Amino acid sequence: MVNRELQEEMVRKMEGIFSSYGPEQSDLILGELASLGFVRVGGNPSAVSMENKVMELFVVMGLDEKGALVSHEILRFDQIRK
């Protein structure tokens, strides 16, 4: 089981990344998340999914037709299992 405080700290870092870059910089966002241990687990032209098993976090990012970020949602693994 992951330490909830460390998990929440990671969520804050992730939100900081999303707020630091513009929507058209989705590649930079993906790179930043990868540097935090996130691995791409799925995707298609309109969405990308990544997870960090150590932190038990999952993120899905919605993209427009040009690949710009239009939405994101961060979920803990226990939220997905419900």
Phi and psi in degrees as GROMACS dihedral restraints (atoms count N, CA, C in turn):
[ dihedral_restraints ]
;  ai    aj    ak    al  type     phi  dphi    fc
    3     4     5     6     1   -79.1    20    10
    4     5     6     7     1   148.3    20    10
    6     7     8     9     1   -68.9    20    10
    7     8     9    10     1   120.6    20    10
    9    10    11    12     1   -61.7    20    10
   10    11    12    13     1   -36.6    20    10
   12    13    14    15     1   -65.0    20    10
   13    14    15    16     1   -42.7    20    10
   15    16    17    18     1   -65.2    20    10
   16    17    18    19     1   -37.2    20    10
   18    19    20    21     1   -64.3    20    10
   19    20    21    22     1   -45.4    20    10
   21    22    23    24     1   -65.3    20    10
   22    23    24    25     1   -35.6    20    10
   24    25    26    27     1   -62.2    20    10
   25    26    27    28     1   -41.3    20    10
   27    28    29    30     1   -64.4    20    10
   28    29    30    31     1   -41.0    20    10
   30    31    32    33     1   -60.9    20    10
   31    32    33    34     1   -42.0    20    10
   33    34    35    36     1   -62.2    20    10
   34    35    36    37     1   -41.3    20    10
   36    37    38    39     1   -61.3    20    10
   37    38    39    40     1   -43.5    20    10
   39    40    41    42     1   -62.6    20    10
   40    41    42    43     1   -45.4    20    10
   42    43    44    45     1   -61.8    20    10
   43    44    45    46     1   -36.0    20    10
   45    46    47    48     1   -62.6    20    10
   46    47    48    49     1   -39.5    20    10
   48    49    50    51     1   -63.9    20    10
   49    50    51    52     1   -47.5    20    10
   51    52    53    54     1   -62.1    20    10
   52    53    54    55     1   -34.9    20    10
   54    55    56    57     1   -82.3    20    10
   55    56    57    58     1   -17.6    20    10
   57    58    59    60     1   -81.0    20    10
   58    59    60    61     1   -24.9    20    10
   60    61    62    63     1  -112.2    20    10
   61    62    63    64     1   150.8    20    10
   63    64    65    66     1   -77.5    20    10
   64    65    66    67     1   162.7    20    10
   66    67    68    69     1   -56.9    20    10
   67    68    69    70     1   -31.7    20    10
   69    70    71    72     1   -77.2    20    10
   70    71    72    73     1    -2.7    20    10
   72    73    74    75     1  -103.9    20    10
   73    74    75    76     1    37.7    20    10
   75    76    77    78     1   -60.4    20    10
   76    77    78    79     1   -33.7    20    10
   78    79    80    81     1   -63.0    20    10
   79    80    81    82     1   -38.5    20    10
   81    82    83    84     1   -67.4    20    10
   82    83    84    85     1   -38.9    20    10
   84    85    86    87     1   -61.8    20    10
   85    86    87    88     1   -46.2    20    10
   87    88    89    90     1   -59.8    20    10
   88    89    90    91     1   -41.3    20    10
   90    91    92    93     1   -64.0    20    10
   91    92    93    94     1   -42.1    20    10
   93    94    95    96     1   -63.6    20    10
   94    95    96    97     1   -43.2    20    10
   96    97    98    99     1   -64.5    20    10
   97    98    99   100     1   -40.3    20    10
   99   100   101   102     1   -60.8    20    10
  100   101   102   103     1   -37.4    20    10
  102   103   104   105     1   -67.6    20    10
  103   104   105   106     1   -19.0    20    10
  105   106   107   108     1   -92.9    20    10
  106   107   108   109     1     5.7    20    10
  108   109   110   111     1    98.8    20    10
  109   110   111   112     1     8.4    20    10
  111   112   113   114     1   -83.2    20    10
  112   113   114   115     1   140.5    20    10
  114   115   116   117     1  -121.6    20    10
  115   116   117   118     1   136.0    20    10
  117   118   119   120     1   -68.9    20    10
  118   119   120   121     1   128.3    20    10
  120   121   122   123     1  -118.0    20    10
  121   122   123   124     1    -5.2    20    10
  123   124   125   126     1   179.8    20    10
  124   125   126   127     1   170.9    20    10
  126   127   128   129     1   160.3    20    10
  127   128   129   130     1   168.1    20    10
  129   130   131   132     1  -154.3    20    10
  130   131   132   133     1  -175.9    20    10
  132   133   134   135     1   -59.7    20    10
  133   134   135   136     1   -20.6    20    10
  135   136   137   138     1  -109.8    20    10
  136   137   138   139     1     0.5    20    10
  138   139   140   141     1  -159.1    20    10
  139   140   141   142     1   150.3    20    10
  141   142   143   144     1  -131.5    20    10
  142   143   144   145     1   134.1    20    10
  144   145   146   147     1  -116.0    20    10
  145   146   147   148     1   136.7    20    10
  147   148   149   150     1  -136.9    20    10
  148   149   150   151     1   153.4    20    10
  150   151   152   153     1  -140.5    20    10
  151   152   153   154     1   155.6    20    10
  153   154   155   156     1  -125.1    20    10
  154   155   156   157     1   103.3    20    10
  156   157   158   159     1   -66.2    20    10
  157   158   159   160     1   -34.8    20    10
  159   160   161   162     1   -64.0    20    10
  160   161   162   163     1   -43.2    20    10
  162   163   164   165     1   -88.1    20    10
  163   164   165   166     1    -5.6    20    10
  165   166   167   168     1    55.5    20    10
  166   167   168   169     1    49.1    20    10
  168   169   170   171     1  -126.4    20    10
  169   170   171   172     1   146.8    20    10
  171   172   173   174     1  -131.4    20    10
  172   173   174   175     1   140.6    20    10
  174   175   176   177     1  -134.5    20    10
  175   176   177   178     1   137.3    20    10
  177   178   179   180     1  -122.3    20    10
  178   179   180   181     1   133.9    20    10
  180   181   182   183     1  -120.5    20    10
  181   182   183   184     1   126.4    20    10
  183   184   185   186     1   -87.4    20    10
  184   185   186   187     1   136.8    20    10
  186   187   188   189     1  -122.9    20    10
  187   188   189   190     1   149.3    20    10
  189   190   191   192     1   -86.7    20    10
  190   191   192   193     1  -175.6    20    10
  192   193   194   195     1   -64.3    20    10
  193   194   195   196     1   -19.1    20    10
  195   196   197   198     1   -96.2    20    10
  196   197   198   199     1     0.9    20    10
  198   199   200   201     1    87.1    20    10
  199   200   201   202     1     9.6    20    10
  201   202   203   204     1   -82.8    20    10
  202   203   204   205     1   143.8    20    10
  204   205   206   207     1   -68.2    20    10
  205   206   207   208     1   127.8    20    10
  207   208   209   210     1  -116.4    20    10
  208   209   210   211     1   -19.1    20    10
  210   211   212   213     1  -163.0    20    10
  211   212   213   214     1   162.0    20    10
  213   214   215   216     1  -153.2    20    10
  214   215   216   217     1   151.6    20    10
  216   217   218   219     1  -140.8    20    10
  217   218   219   220     1   129.0    20    10
  219   220   221   222     1  -107.4    20    10
  220   221   222   223     1   127.6    20    10
  222   223   224   225     1  -128.5    20    10
  223   224   225   226     1   142.1    20    10
  225   226   227   228     1   -79.2    20    10
  226   227   228   229     1   151.0    20    10
  228   229   230   231     1   -55.6    20    10
  229   230   231   232     1   -37.9    20    10
  231   232   233   234     1   -67.2    20    10
  232   233   234   235     1   -23.8    20    10
  234   235   236   237     1   -74.2    20    10
  235   236   237   238     1   -30.1    20    10
  237   238   239   240     1   -74.2    20    10
  238   239   240   241     1   -37.6    20    10
  240   241   242   243     1   -69.2    20    10
  241   242   243   244     1   -19.6    20    10
